[in-house]
Amino acid sequence: MVCRVIRGISLHGSAVIIGRGANFILRGGDAFRVRLTAPVDLRVRAIMAAEGSGLAPAEARRRIRQHNDERRKFMKKHFRADIDAPAAYDAVFNLRSLEPDLA
């Protein structure tokens, strides 16, 4: 179902599709596939800021690891793809030195 919806969206013209394996579903098409990455410490700070003061850094790191593992497994299972393969993207931006809005 996800594949059908994403392909349908792509047929209607300009759209931004975030996640859901869209870069693997639309490979070979007219899509511009972008990946945003960031160092773990920056991600920890962002999660803690979003969650409030009650979240410990160790818990934020655990959540990041779990999220990364789940995404990696999802892509492998459904698309037989490596989420970290550079060839799966047209551009990769590291948010360590680039503001998310600018990326």
MMTF fields as JSON, N, C-alpha, C and O atoms, coordinates in Angstrom:
{
  "mmtfVersion": "1.0.0",
  "mmtfProducer": "UNKNOWN",
  "numBonds": 411,
  "numAtoms": 412,
  "numGroups": 103,
  "numChains": 1,
  "numModels": 1,
  "chainsPerModel": [1],
  "groupsPerChain": [103],
  "chainIdList": ["A"],
  "bondAtomList": [4, 2, 8, 6, 12, 10, 16, 14, 20, 18, 24, 22, 28, 26, 32, 30, 36, 34, 40, 38, 44, 42, 48, 46, 52, 50, 56, 54, 60, 58, 64, 62, 68, 66, 72, 70, 76, 74, 80, 78, 84, 82, 88, 86, 92, 90, 96, 94, 100, 98, 104, 102, 108, 106, 112, 110, 116, 114, 120, 118, 124, 122, 128, 126, 132, 130, 136, 134, 140, 138, 144, 142, 148, 146, 152, 150, 156, 154, 160, 158, 164, 162, 168, 166, 172, 170, 176, 174, 180, 178, 184, 182, 188, 186, 192, 190, 196, 194, 200, 198, 204, 202, 208, 206, 212, 210, 216, 214, 220, 218, 224, 222, 228, 226, 232, 230, 236, 234, 240, 238, 244, 242, 248, 246, 252, 250, 256, 254, 260, 258, 264, 262, 268, 266, 272, 270, 276, 274, 280, 278, 284, 282, 288, 286, 292, 290, 296, 294, 300, 298, 304, 302, 308, 306, 312, 310, 316, 314, 320, 318, 324, 322, 328, 326, 332, 330, 336, 334, 340, 338, 344, 342, 348, 346, 352, 350, 356, 354, 360, 358, 364, 362, 368, 366, 372, 370, 376, 374, 380, 378, 384, 382, 388, 386, 392, 390, 396, 394, 400, 398, 404, 402, 408, 406],
  "bondOrderList": [1, 1, 1, 1, 1, 1, 1, 1, 1, 1, 1, 1, 1, 1, 1, 1, 1, 1, 1, 1, 1, 1, 1, 1, 1, 1, 1, 1, 1, 1, 1, 1, 1, 1, 1, 1, 1, 1, 1, 1, 1, 1, 1, 1, 1, 1, 1, 1, 1, 1, 1, 1, 1, 1, 1, 1, 1, 1, 1, 1, 1, 1, 1, 1, 1, 1, 1, 1, 1, 1, 1, 1, 1, 1, 1, 1, 1, 1, 1, 1, 1, 1, 1, 1, 1, 1, 1, 1, 1, 1, 1, 1, 1, 1, 1, 1, 1, 1, 1, 1, 1, 1],
  "groupList": [{"groupName": "MET", "atomNameList": ["N", "CA", "C", "O"], "elementList": ["N", "C", "C", "O"], "formalChargeList": [0, 0, 0, 0], "bondAtomList": [1, 0, 2, 1, 3, 2], "bondOrderList": [1, 1, 2], "singleLetterCode": "M", "chemCompType": "L-PEPTIDE LINKING"}, {"groupName": "VAL", "atomNameList": ["N", "CA", "C", "O"], "elementList": ["N", "C", "C", "O"], "formalChargeList": [0, 0, 0, 0], "bondAtomList": [1, 0, 2, 1, 3, 2], "bondOrderList": [1, 1, 2], "singleLetterCode": "V", "chemCompType": "L-PEPTIDE LINKING"}, {"groupName": "CYS", "atomNameList": ["N", "CA", "C", "O"], "elementList": ["N", "C", "C", "O"], "formalChargeList": [0, 0, 0, 0], "bondAtomList": [1, 0, 2, 1, 3, 2], "bondOrderList": [1, 1, 2], "singleLetterCode": "C", "chemCompType": "L-PEPTIDE LINKING"}, {"groupName": "ARG", "atomNameList": ["N", "CA", "C", "O"], "elementList": ["N", "C", "C", "O"], "formalChargeList": [0, 0, 0, 0], "bondAtomList": [1, 0, 2, 1, 3, 2], "bondOrderList": [1, 1, 2], "singleLetterCode": "R", "chemCompType": "L-PEPTIDE LINKING"}, {"groupName": "ILE", "atomNameList": ["N", "CA", "C", "O"], "elementList": ["N", "C", "C", "O"], "formalChargeList": [0, 0, 0, 0], "bondAtomList": [1, 0, 2, 1, 3, 2], "bondOrderList": [1, 1, 2], "singleLetterCode": "I", "chemCompType": "L-PEPTIDE LINKING"}, {"groupName": "GLY", "atomNameList": ["N", "CA", "C", "O"], "elementList": ["N", "C", "C", "O"], "formalChargeList": [0, 0, 0, 0], "bondAtomList": [1, 0, 2, 1, 3, 2], "bondOrderList": [1, 1, 2], "singleLetterCode": "G", "chemCompType": "PEPTIDE LINKING"}, {"groupName": "SER", "atomNameList": ["N", "CA", "C", "O"], "elementList": ["N", "C", "C", "O"], "formalChargeList": [0, 0, 0, 0], "bondAtomList": [1, 0, 2, 1, 3, 2], "bondOrderList": [1, 1, 2], "singleLetterCode": "S", "chemCompType": "L-PEPTIDE LINKING"}, {"groupName": "LEU", "atomNameList": ["N", "CA", "C", "O"], "elementList": ["N", "C", "C", "O"], "formalChargeList": [0, 0, 0, 0], "bondAtomList": [1, 0, 2, 1, 3, 2], "bondOrderList": [1, 1, 2], "singleLetterCode": "L", "chemCompType": "L-PEPTIDE LINKING"}, {"groupName": "HIS", "atomNameList": ["N", "CA", "C", "O"], "elementList": ["N", "C", "C", "O"], "formalChargeList": [0, 0, 0, 0], "bondAtomList": [1, 0, 2, 1, 3, 2], "bondOrderList": [1, 1, 2], "singleLetterCode": "H", "chemCompType": "L-PEPTIDE LINKING"}, {"groupName": "ALA", "atomNameList": ["N", "CA", "C", "O"], "elementList": ["N", "C", "C", "O"], "formalChargeList": [0, 0, 0, 0], "bondAtomList": [1, 0, 2, 1, 3, 2], "bondOrderList": [1, 1, 2], "singleLetterCode": "A", "chemCompType": "L-PEPTIDE LINKING"}, {"groupName": "ASN", "atomNameList": ["N", "CA", "C", "O"], "elementList": ["N", "C", "C", "O"], "formalChargeList": [0, 0, 0, 0], "bondAtomList": [1, 0, 2, 1, 3, 2], "bondOrderList": [1, 1, 2], "singleLetterCode": "N", "chemCompType": "L-PEPTIDE LINKING"}, {"groupName": "PHE", "atomNameList": ["N", "CA", "C", "O"], "elementList": ["N", "C", "C", "O"], "formalChargeList": [0, 0, 0, 0], "bondAtomList": [1, 0, 2, 1, 3, 2], "bondOrderList": [1, 1, 2], "singleLetterCode": "F", "chemCompType": "L-PEPTIDE LINKING"}, {"groupName": "ASP", "atomNameList": ["N", "CA", "C", "O"], "elementList": ["N", "C", "C", "O"], "formalChargeList": [0, 0, 0, 0], "bondAtomList": [1, 0, 2, 1, 3, 2], "bondOrderList": [1, 1, 2], "singleLetterCode": "D", "chemCompType": "L-PEPTIDE LINKING"}, {"groupName": "THR", "atomNameList": ["N", "CA", "C", "O"], "elementList": ["N", "C", "C", "O"], "formalChargeList": [0, 0, 0, 0], "bondAtomList": [1, 0, 2, 1, 3, 2], "bondOrderList": [1, 1, 2], "singleLetterCode": "T", "chemCompType": "L-PEPTIDE LINKING"}, {"groupName": "PRO", "atomNameList": ["N", "CA", "C", "O"], "elementList": ["N", "C", "C", "O"], "formalChargeList": [0, 0, 0, 0], "bondAtomList": [1, 0, 2, 1, 3, 2], "bondOrderList": [1, 1, 2], "singleLetterCode": "P", "chemCompType": "L-PEPTIDE LINKING"}, {"groupName": "GLU", "atomNameList": ["N", "CA", "C", "O"], "elementList": ["N", "C", "C", "O"], "formalChargeList": [0, 0, 0, 0], "bondAtomList": [1, 0, 2, 1, 3, 2], "bondOrderList": [1, 1, 2], "singleLetterCode": "E", "chemCompType": "L-PEPTIDE LINKING"}, {"groupName": "GLN", "atomNameList": ["N", "CA", "C", "O"], "elementList": ["N", "C", "C", "O"], "formalChargeList": [0, 0, 0, 0], "bondAtomList": [1, 0, 2, 1, 3, 2], "bondOrderList": [1, 1, 2], "singleLetterCode": "Q", "chemCompType": "L-PEPTIDE LINKING"}, {"groupName": "LYS", "atomNameList": ["N", "CA", "C", "O"], "elementList": ["N", "C", "C", "O"], "formalChargeList": [0, 0, 0, 0], "bondAtomList": [1, 0, 2, 1, 3, 2], "bondOrderList": [1, 1, 2], "singleLetterCode": "K", "chemCompType": "L-PEPTIDE LINKING"}, {"groupName": "TYR", "atomNameList": ["N", "CA", "C", "O"], "elementList": ["N", "C", "C", "O"], "formalChargeList": [0, 0, 0, 0], "bondAtomList": [1, 0, 2, 1, 3, 2], "bondOrderList": [1, 1, 2], "singleLetterCode": "Y", "chemCompType": "L-PEPTIDE LINKING"}],
  "groupTypeList": [0, 1, 2, 3, 1, 4, 3, 5, 4, 6, 7, 8, 5, 6, 9, 1, 4, 4, 5, 3, 5, 9, 10, 11, 4, 7, 3, 5, 5, 12, 9, 11, 3, 1, 3, 7, 13, 9, 14, 1, 12, 7, 3, 1, 3, 9, 4, 0, 9, 9, 15, 5, 6, 5, 7, 9, 14, 9, 15, 9, 3, 3, 3, 4, 3, 16, 8, 10, 12, 15, 3, 3, 17, 11, 0, 17, 17, 8, 11, 3, 9, 12, 4, 12, 9, 14, 9, 9, 18, 12, 9, 1, 11, 10, 7, 3, 6, 7, 15, 14, 12, 7, 9],
  "groupIdList": [1, 2, 3, 4, 5, 6, 7, 8, 9, 10, 11, 12, 13, 14, 15, 16, 17, 18, 19, 20, 21, 22, 23, 24, 25, 26, 27, 28, 29, 30, 31, 32, 33, 34, 35, 36, 37, 38, 39, 40, 41, 42, 43, 44, 45, 46, 47, 48, 49, 50, 51, 52, 53, 54, 55, 56, 57, 58, 59, 60, 61, 62, 63, 64, 65, 66, 67, 68, 69, 70, 71, 72, 73, 74, 75, 76, 77, 78, 79, 80, 81, 82, 83, 84, 85, 86, 87, 88, 89, 90, 91, 92, 93, 94, 95, 96, 97, 98, 99, 100, 101, 102, 103],
  "secStructList": [7, 2, 2, 2, 2, 2, 2, 2, 2, 2, 2, 6, 1, 7, 7, 7, 7, 7, 1, 6, 6, 2, 2, 2, 2, 6, 6, 6, 6, 6, 7, 7, 7, 3, 3, 3, 3, 7, 7, 2, 2, 2, 2, 2, 2, 2, 2, 2, 2, 2, 2, 7, 6, 6, 7, 7, 2, 2, 2, 2, 2, 2, 2, 2, 2, 2, 2, 2, 2, 2, 2, 2, 2, 2, 2, 2, 2, 2, 2, 7, 7, 7, 6, 6, 7, 4, 4, 4, 7, 1, 3, 3, 3, 3, 6, 6, 1, 1, 7, 6, 6, 6, 7],
  "xCoordList": [0.825, 0.0, 0.872, 0.588, 1.93, 2.823, 3.413, 3.479, 3.836, 4.415, 3.411, 3.754, 2.18, 1.158, 0.887, 0.761, 0.8, 0.522, 1.676, 1.447, 2.901, 4.062, 4.187, 4.457, 3.999, 4.049, 2.935, 3.141, 1.75, 0.633, 0.935, 0.646, 1.508, 1.885, 2.891, 2.786, 3.859, 4.903, 4.352, 4.92, 3.264, 2.672, 1.965, 1.734, 1.624, 0.889, 1.79, 1.292, 3.088, 3.979, 4.768, 5.138, 5.03, 5.909, 5.351, 4.202, 6.201, 5.826, 7.088, 8.138, 6.976, 8.055, 7.539, 6.537, 8.229, 7.846, 8.971, 10.118, 8.639, 9.647, 9.566, 8.557, 10.66, 10.748, 9.921, 9.629, 9.551, 8.729, 9.393, 8.722, 10.719, 11.426, 11.204, 11.482, 10.708, 10.399, 11.614, 11.462, 12.802, 13.986, 14.215, 14.772, 13.802, 13.942, 12.764, 12.935, 11.59, 10.403, 10.53, 10.143, 11.076, 11.145, 12.509, 12.778, 13.361, 14.698, 14.554, 13.69, 15.428, 15.395, 14.412, 14.369, 13.629, 12.652, 13.195, 14.406, 12.282, 12.653, 12.853, 13.079, 12.775, 12.879, 14.304, 15.278, 14.398, 15.68, 15.711, 14.958, 16.579, 16.59, 17.648, 18.838, 17.193, 18.056, 18.044, 17.011, 19.208, 19.297, 19.902, 20.902, 19.278, 19.814, 20.405, 19.795, 21.592, 22.259, 22.778, 22.893, 23.088, 23.61, 24.358, 24.028, 25.361, 26.074, 25.121, 24.148, 25.411, 24.549, 24.361, 23.243, 25.428, 25.292, 24.298, 23.532, 24.311, 23.361, 21.939, 21.004, 21.775, 20.456, 19.962, 18.776, 20.867, 20.501, 19.97, 18.917, 20.689, 20.252, 18.889, 18.049, 18.674, 17.397, 16.24, 15.164, 16.456, 15.405, 15.115, 13.954, 16.151, 15.957, 15.212, 14.359, 15.52, 14.832, 13.358, 12.49, 13.083, 11.702, 10.885, 9.691, 11.521, 10.83, 10.712, 9.832, 11.575, 11.571, 12.679, 13.454, 12.751, 13.871, 13.853, 14.839, 12.777, 12.678, 13.408, 13.51, 13.915, 14.568, 16.078, 16.729, 16.625, 18.07, 18.8, 18.238, 20.042, 20.826, 20.941, 20.891, 21.093, 21.206, 19.925, 19.99, 18.778, 17.503, 17.37, 16.884, 17.798, 17.752, 18.642, 18.243, 19.83, 20.726, 20.093, 20.197, 19.444, 18.788, 17.7, 17.574, 16.927, 15.862, 16.435, 15.875, 17.54, 18.181, 18.64, 18.399, 19.302, 19.751, 18.569, 18.619, 17.509, 16.325, 15.7, 15.354, 15.557, 14.974, 15.818, 15.285, 17.133, 18.029, 17.915, 17.847, 17.896, 17.781, 16.464, 16.438, 15.368, 14.053, 14.003, 13.472, 14.554, 14.572, 15.409, 15.007, 16.579, 17.482, 16.8, 16.866, 16.154, 15.458, 14.286, 14.078, 13.518, 12.387, 12.85, 12.255, 13.9, 14.406, 14.94, 14.723, 15.628, 16.18, 15.046, 15.084, 14.034, 12.936, 12.072, 11.767, 11.676, 10.701, 11.308, 10.654, 12.55, 13.162, 14.483, 15.096, 14.91, 16.209, 17.294, 18.12, 17.265, 18.148, 18.899, 18.426, 20.068, 20.897, 20.672, 21.04, 20.072, 19.741, 20.981, 20.882, 22.147, 23.382, 24.15, 25.197, 23.661, 24.36, 24.313, 23.231, 25.468, 25.484, 24.781, 24.204, 24.82, 24.199, 22.674, 22.032, 22.089, 20.638, 20.143, 18.938, 21.071, 20.721, 21.439, 22.541, 20.803, 21.439, 22.268, 23.224, 21.89, 22.629, 22.467, 21.41, 23.527, 23.51, 24.002, 25.072, 23.205, 23.568, 23.767, 22.911, 24.9, 25.192, 24.776, 25.298, 23.843, 23.316, 24.257, 23.919, 25.433, 26.434, 26.803, 27.006, 26.888, 27.317, 26.305, 26.628, 25.084, 24.052, 22.725, 22.305, 22.077, 20.792, 19.737, 19.706, 18.873, 17.854, 16.991, 16.683, 16.592, 15.761, 16.499, 15.894, 17.798, 18.599, 18.771, 18.729, 18.964, 19.098, 17.817, 17.716],
  "yCoordList": [-1.189, 0.0, 1.257, 2.216, 1.244, 2.406, 2.686, 3.838, 1.643, 1.813, 2.435, 3.341, 1.954, 2.492, 3.967, 4.771, 4.317, 5.71, 6.616, 7.677, 6.204, 7.04, 7.165, 8.257, 6.076, 6.159, 7.053, 7.819, 6.957, 7.811, 9.28, 10.112, 9.6, 10.992, 11.474, 12.597, 10.639, 11.046, 11.304, 12.099, 10.651, 10.846, 12.191, 12.659, 12.81, 14.067, 15.291, 16.415, 15.103, 16.251, 16.497, 15.557, 17.748, 18.158, 17.782, 18.073, 17.127, 16.738, 16.479, 16.16, 16.619, 16.243, 15.075, 15.189, 13.963, 12.761, 12.468, 12.273, 12.438, 12.25, 10.822, 10.401, 10.083, 8.734, 7.719, 7.876, 6.677, 5.58, 4.804, 4.059, 4.97, 4.255, 4.857, 4.206, 6.084, 6.716, 6.73, 6.575, 6.912, 6.933, 5.587, 5.541, 4.497, 3.182, 2.873, 2.207, 3.351, 3.135, 3.887, 3.376, 5.104, 5.963, 5.95, 6.805, 5.015, 4.99, 4.814, 4.088, 5.501, 5.437, 6.406, 6.535, 7.084, 8.038, 9.454, 9.675, 10.398, 11.813, 12.364, 13.564, 11.527, 11.999, 12.452, 11.888, 13.473, 13.917, 13.402, 13.874, 12.435, 11.705, 12.294, 12.297, 12.793, 13.485, 12.747, 12.236, 12.697, 12.142, 13.2, 13.835, 13.374, 14.258, 13.383, 12.402, 13.744, 13.005, 14.005, 15.199, 13.502, 14.371, 13.514, 12.343, 14.09, 13.353, 12.993, 13.701, 11.901, 11.42, 12.484, 12.677, 13.18, 14.195, 15.293, 15.763, 15.693, 16.707, 16.157, 16.868, 14.909, 14.283, 14.114, 14.299, 13.761, 13.629, 14.963, 15.01, 16.039, 17.368, 17.74, 18.319, 17.408, 17.746, 16.969, 17.526, 15.687, 14.868, 15.36, 15.457, 15.666, 16.152, 17.484, 17.711, 18.361, 19.652, 19.456, 20.147, 18.515, 18.265, 17.593, 17.86, 16.727, 15.953, 16.71, 16.416, 17.657, 18.377, 17.893, 17.009, 18.459, 18.215, 16.837, 16.453, 16.091, 14.797, 13.661, 12.569, 13.89, 12.829, 12.86, 13.877, 11.746, 11.635, 11.388, 10.785, 11.848, 11.616, 10.131, 9.785, 9.268, 7.83, 7.298, 6.465, 7.767, 7.347, 7.878, 7.173, 9.111, 9.681, 8.863, 8.587, 8.476, 7.646, 6.285, 5.773, 5.708, 4.422, 4.536, 3.663, 5.6, 5.815, 5.979, 5.469, 6.686, 6.878, 5.54, 5.245, 4.733, 3.409, 2.553, 1.906, 2.553, 1.761, 2.235, 1.423, 3.541, 4.106, 3.737, 3.325, 3.89, 3.554, 2.083, 1.738, 1.217, -0.23, -0.567, -1.373, 0.045, -0.223, 0.225, -0.484, 1.395, 1.896, 0.994, 0.656, 0.608, -0.252, -1.594, -2.065, -2.192, -3.466, -3.321, -4.187, -2.233, -1.986, -1.914, -2.544, -1.155, -1.0, -2.318, -2.652, -3.056, -4.349, -5.32, -6.005, -5.378, -6.33, -6.006, -6.89, -4.748, -4.389, -4.013, -4.148, -3.544, -3.077, -3.781, -3.529, -4.677, -5.345, -4.313, -4.473, -3.259, -2.124, -1.749, -1.965, -1.189, -0.69, 0.809, 1.572, 1.223, 2.635, 3.534, 4.733, 2.955, 3.729, 3.778, 4.422, 3.117, 3.101, 4.487, 5.004, 5.087, 6.444, 6.522, 7.558, 5.455, 5.471, 5.545, 5.772, 5.359, 5.438, 6.885, 7.128, 7.841, 9.257, 10.099, 9.765, 11.192, 12.143, 13.162, 13.731, 13.386, 14.325, 13.894, 13.413, 14.075, 13.795, 15.059, 15.581, 15.539, 16.737, 16.385, 15.75, 16.799, 16.588, 17.843, 18.929, 17.69, 18.838, 19.338, 20.268, 18.728, 19.202, 20.654, 21.458, 20.98, 22.324, 23.03, 24.024, 22.511, 23.069, 23.066, 22.032, 24.203, 24.292, 23.471, 23.491, 22.751, 21.916, 22.677, 22.159, 23.918, 24.69, 25.013, 25.05, 25.248, 25.531, 24.28, 24.346, 23.137, 21.867, 21.591, 20.575],
  "zCoordList": [0.0, 0.0, 0.0, -0.717, 0.804, 0.867, -0.512, -0.94, -1.201, -2.536, -3.501, -4.261, -3.47, -4.365, -4.077, -5.001, -2.809, -2.444, -2.88, -3.461, -2.605, -2.96, -4.474, -4.974, -5.215, -6.68, -7.205, -8.146, -6.596, -6.998, -6.78, -7.64, -5.645, -5.366, -6.401, -6.892, -6.733, -7.676, -9.076, -9.824, -9.434, -10.76, -10.903, -12.018, -9.78, -9.814, -9.821, -9.774, -9.878, -9.987, -8.734, -8.03, -8.447, -7.36, -5.995, -5.664, -5.216, -3.857, -3.058, -3.616, -1.753, -0.852, -0.028, 0.679, -0.128, 0.608, 1.582, 1.18, 2.856, 3.897, 4.412, 4.977, 4.202, 4.749, 4.002, 2.817, 4.712, 4.209, 3.082, 2.368, 2.911, 1.851, 0.48, -0.527, 0.414, -0.87, -1.8, -3.011, -1.254, -2.115, -2.788, -3.885, -2.162, -2.774, -3.705, -4.725, -3.356, -4.18, -5.506, -6.557, -5.447, -6.627, -7.308, -8.153, -6.965, -7.589, -9.096, -9.589, -9.795, -11.247, -11.876, -13.099, -11.066, -11.592, -11.545, -11.505, -11.551, -11.547, -10.142, -9.983, -9.129, -7.747, -7.431, -7.928, -6.602, -6.051, -4.624, -3.774, -4.358, -3.09, -2.155, -2.469, -1.002, -0.045, 1.28, 1.712, 1.921, 3.276, 4.188, 3.854, 5.34, 6.374, 7.464, 7.888, 7.911, 8.969, 9.994, 9.716, 11.178, 12.236, 13.245, 13.433, 13.894, 14.941, 16.082, 16.34, 16.748, 17.833, 18.906, 19.383, 19.299, 20.359, 19.973, 20.814, 18.719, 18.255, 18.285, 18.653, 17.904, 17.931, 19.362, 19.636, 20.278, 21.693, 22.207, 22.844, 21.936, 22.396, 21.805, 22.493, 20.537, 19.888, 20.504, 20.724, 20.783, 21.397, 22.807, 23.204, 23.559, 24.925, 24.925, 25.784, 23.982, 23.897, 23.549, 24.082, 22.654, 22.247, 23.344, 23.486, 24.112, 25.153, 26.48, 27.288, 26.694, 27.965, 28.877, 28.511, 30.038, 30.952, 31.606, 32.236, 31.478, 32.147, 31.455, 32.013, 30.262, 29.503, 29.73, 29.49, 30.19, 30.43, 29.113, 28.199, 29.007, 27.792, 27.421, 26.241, 28.404, 28.127, 27.479, 26.576, 27.93, 27.34, 25.914, 25.03, 25.691, 24.342, 23.397, 22.266, 23.843, 23.024, 22.737, 21.622, 23.729, 23.542, 22.474, 21.616, 22.529, 21.549, 20.138, 19.168, 20.038, 18.736, 18.166, 16.995, 18.993, 18.538, 18.096, 17.05, 18.895, 18.566, 17.26, 16.402, 17.111, 15.896, 14.669, 13.639, 14.796, 13.687, 13.317, 12.138, 14.326, 14.084, 13.395, 12.464, 13.847, 13.253, 11.796, 10.941, 11.517, 10.136, 9.241, 8.127, 9.743, 8.974, 8.643, 7.507, 9.634, 9.433, 8.465, 7.616, 8.584, 7.698, 6.249, 5.374, 5.993, 4.622, 4.084, 2.92, 4.919, 4.501, 4.179, 3.158, 5.053, 4.884, 3.673, 2.873, 3.535, 2.511, 1.165, 0.13, 1.169, -0.079, -0.407, -1.444, 0.51, 0.346, 0.069, -0.829, 0.861, 0.634, 1.902, 3.018, 1.699, 2.791, 2.91, 2.017, 4.006, 4.203, 4.217, 3.956, 4.52, 4.591, 3.274, 3.204, 2.237, 0.948, 0.309, 0.03, 0.076, -0.507, -1.865, -2.197, -2.644, -3.967, -3.909, -4.934, -2.735, -2.587, -2.527, -2.468, -2.543, -2.378, -3.421, -3.857, -3.814, -4.718, -3.941, -4.468, -2.68, -1.817, -0.368, 0.042, 0.391, 1.827, 2.529, 2.216, 3.48, 4.231, 5.692, 6.308, 6.246, 7.656, 8.417, 8.167, 9.34, 10.079, 11.171, 11.904, 11.284, 12.239, 11.931, 12.841, 10.636, 10.263, 9.364, 8.714, 9.333, 8.487, 9.24, 9.761, 9.296, 9.981, 9.23, 7.999, 9.955, 9.291, 8.294, 7.221, 8.639, 7.702, 6.421, 5.35, 6.517, 5.343, 4.481, 3.252, 5.148, 4.41, 3.643, 2.956]
}
